[in-house]
Amino acid sequence: MQAQKSQAPLKHDPHKTSFYITDALYEEIIADFSNWQRDDLVINDMAERDLFRSLLEHEARLLDQDRLEDWLTLFTPECVYWLPSTPAGGDPRKEIAITFDDRRRLEDRVYRLRTGYAWSQKPKSRTVRLVTNVEVFDSGRPDTRMVRSNVMIAEFRGFETRCLYGWCGHRYTKQDGKWMIAVRQLNLIDCDQCIRNPSIVL
């Protein structure tokens, strides 16, 4: 009898499923976003700092121009978009988050905004994002960088202007020679207060 060939393991599509959101991924995120903003880990090379500052500025421009589909291309296929509701960030498995999206949910969010039935965006918001104080940190892995920046988002909608303030932590991973966002964590300074409906991509 001829031996049967073993099948290759099933590869799940992160655009359709959330199988990559595992305890191992949570542990990795918690480890990466704990005790990483240390002076001894700061990368002082100006060329590298300029590189990541330009990546953050490009991301902000895409969001302000409502180029959400282009914005999604900045992320790795297996990515996380995280807005903690506690000032220290915490463990997203144990603490409520304003948003903790995987790739599928992030694409759902963009799709909903494109349907024309996202009533929280009637009328549509206009935004301007300011990104400052960019610092790059060594992660101990040559293909991974942690990046911190301060963020201000000014939003005009329905004859009202509001501003959101906070700092952003990006975990960038190099894939095929290109730096891409694996995890984006936005920490609003008033995250534990009522921030109303965050109908825009923060």
C-alpha positions in Angstrom: 0.0 0.0 0.0 1.3 3.4 -0.9 1.9 5.7 2.0 -0.3 8.8 2.1 1.4 12.1 1.9 1.0 14.3 5.0 -1.0 17.4 4.3 0.5 20.8 5.0 -0.9 22.5 8.1 -3.9 24.7 7.5 -3.0 28.3 7.1 -5.7 30.6 8.3 -6.5 33.8 6.5 -6.2 36.7 9.1 -8.5 38.8 6.9 -11.3 36.3 7.7 -10.4 34.6 11.0 -8.8 35.5 14.3 -6.8 32.3 14.9 -3.6 34.2 15.5 -5.0 35.9 18.6 -3.7 33.4 21.1 -2.3 33.4 24.6 1.2 33.4 23.1 0.4 36.6 21.2 -1.0 38.3 24.3 2.1 37.3 26.3 4.3 38.7 23.5 2.3 42.0 23.4 2.4 42.4 27.2 6.1 41.7 27.3 6.9 44.2 24.5 4.7 46.9 26.0 6.1 46.6 29.5 9.3 48.4 30.6 10.3 49.3 27.1 10.7 53.1 27.4 14.1 52.9 29.1 16.9 55.4 28.5 19.4 52.5 27.9 17.2 51.2 25.0 16.9 54.6 23.2 18.3 54.5 19.7 20.1 57.8 19.1 21.0 57.3 15.4 19.4 60.3 13.7 18.9 58.5 10.4 16.9 55.7 12.1 14.9 58.2 14.1 14.1 60.2 10.9 13.0 57.0 9.2 10.4 56.1 11.9 9.3 59.7 12.3 8.6 59.8 8.5 6.6 56.5 8.9 4.5 58.0 11.6 3.9 61.3 9.7 2.9 59.3 6.6 0.4 57.3 8.7 -1.1 60.5 10.2 -1.5 62.0 6.7 -3.3 58.9 5.4 -5.8 59.0 8.3 -6.4 62.8 7.9 -7.0 62.3 4.2 -9.4 59.5 4.9 -7.3 57.0 2.9 -8.2 54.2 5.2 -7.5 51.4 2.7 -4.0 52.7 2.2 -3.6 53.0 5.9 -4.4 49.3 6.3 -1.5 48.4 4.0 0.9 49.8 6.7 0.0 46.9 9.0 1.3 43.3 9.0 -1.3 40.7 8.1 -1.4 39.6 11.7 -1.7 42.9 13.5 -3.3 44.4 16.6 -4.9 47.9 17.0 -5.2 48.6 20.8 -6.7 51.5 22.7 -6.5 50.7 26.4 -9.0 52.2 28.8 -6.5 52.2 31.7 -3.7 54.7 31.9 -1.1 52.0 32.4 -2.3 49.9 29.5 -2.5 46.7 31.4 -3.4 43.2 30.2 -6.1 43.3 27.5 -7.2 39.8 28.5 -8.2 41.1 32.0 -9.0 44.8 31.5 -11.6 46.5 29.3 -10.2 48.2 26.3 -11.8 50.9 24.2 -10.6 49.0 21.2 -8.7 45.8 20.7 -8.9 44.9 17.1 -7.3 42.1 15.1 -6.9 42.4 11.3 -10.4 41.2 10.5 -12.0 43.6 12.9 -9.9 46.5 11.7 -11.0 45.8 8.1 -14.6 45.5 9.3 -14.2 49.0 10.9 -13.0 50.5 7.7 -15.8 48.7 5.6 -18.5 50.0 8.0 -17.3 53.6 7.6 -17.5 53.1 3.8 -21.1 51.8 3.7 -22.6 55.2 4.2 -24.6 53.8 7.1 -22.2 54.7 9.9 -24.6 57.3 11.4 -21.9 58.4 14.0 -20.1 59.8 10.9 -23.1 61.8 9.6 -21.8 64.4 9.0 -18.3 63.2 8.4 -15.4 64.3 10.6 -12.5 66.3 9.4 -9.3 65.7 11.4 -5.8 67.0 11.8 -3.2 64.9 13.6 0.0 66.2 15.1 2.8 63.8 15.8 5.8 64.9 18.0 8.5 63.7 20.4 9.3 60.6 18.4 11.7 58.2 20.1 12.9 54.8 18.8 13.7 52.0 21.2 15.8 48.8 20.7 13.7 45.7 21.2 16.6 43.3 21.4 15.5 41.9 18.0 17.1 43.2 14.7 13.7 43.0 12.9 11.7 44.8 15.5 11.6 48.4 16.9 9.4 50.0 19.5 8.5 53.6 18.7 6.9 56.2 21.0 5.3 59.5 19.9 3.0 62.1 21.4 -0.2 62.6 19.5 -2.9 65.3 19.2 -6.0 64.7 17.2 -8.2 67.7 16.4 -11.7 66.7 15.1 -14.3 68.9 13.6 -17.8 67.5 13.1 -21.3 68.9 13.2 -20.2 72.5 14.0 -18.1 71.2 17.0 -14.4 70.9 17.4 -12.8 68.6 20.0 -9.2 67.5 20.7 -7.9 64.2 21.9 -4.4 63.9 23.4 -2.2 61.0 24.2 0.9 59.0 23.3 1.2 56.2 20.8 3.3 53.1 21.0 4.1 51.3 17.8 5.8 47.9 17.4 7.3 47.9 14.0 8.4 44.6 12.3 10.5 44.4 9.2 9.0 42.1 6.6 10.5 41.7 3.2 12.7 44.6 3.8 9.9 46.9 4.8 9.0 48.2 8.2 5.3 47.5 9.0 3.1 48.0 12.0 2.5 44.8 14.0 0.9 46.5 17.1 -0.4 50.0 17.4 -1.3 51.1 21.0 -2.8 54.6 21.5 -2.9 55.8 25.1 -5.3 58.7 25.6 -4.6 60.8 28.7 -8.3 60.6 29.5 -8.8 57.0 28.5 -10.6 56.1 31.8 -13.1 58.9 31.3 -16.1 59.2 28.9 -14.6 59.9 25.5 -18.0 59.6 23.8 -18.2 57.6 20.6 -14.8 57.3 19.0 -16.2 56.9 15.5 -13.0 58.0 13.8 -9.9 55.9 13.6 -7.8 57.2 16.4 
